[in-house]
Amino acid sequence: MTGKKRMAFDITEADADRIRAAYVGTRAVLPPATLSEFITELLLEGAHHLEQAHNSGRPWRPPTRGELKSLSQTGVGRNAPTRLDRGSE
């Protein structure tokens, strides 16, 4: 494993409380020793699921900084104009 990298993101207080409660409720029976390890494991499980479902089970290549812009900045994904237009049909 390479060095650690801090990630920052916004989450609702209700979702943060739910994650903390799940950590406290399972820390006696699951391997992650810290809340940070618990959240990292959840994120990696989610990434693995997406890789299995959408990328033939393989990890995607690491994105460039420009690719990490939000959907509203790039106009792709669920905010793409063509997708929004379809909802009005």
Secondary structure, DSSP 4 states (H G I P E B T S, - for coil): ------------HHHHHHHHHHHHHHTTTSS--SHHHHHHHHHHHHHHHHHHHHSTTPPPPPPPTGGGS-HHHHT-GGG-HHHHHHTT-
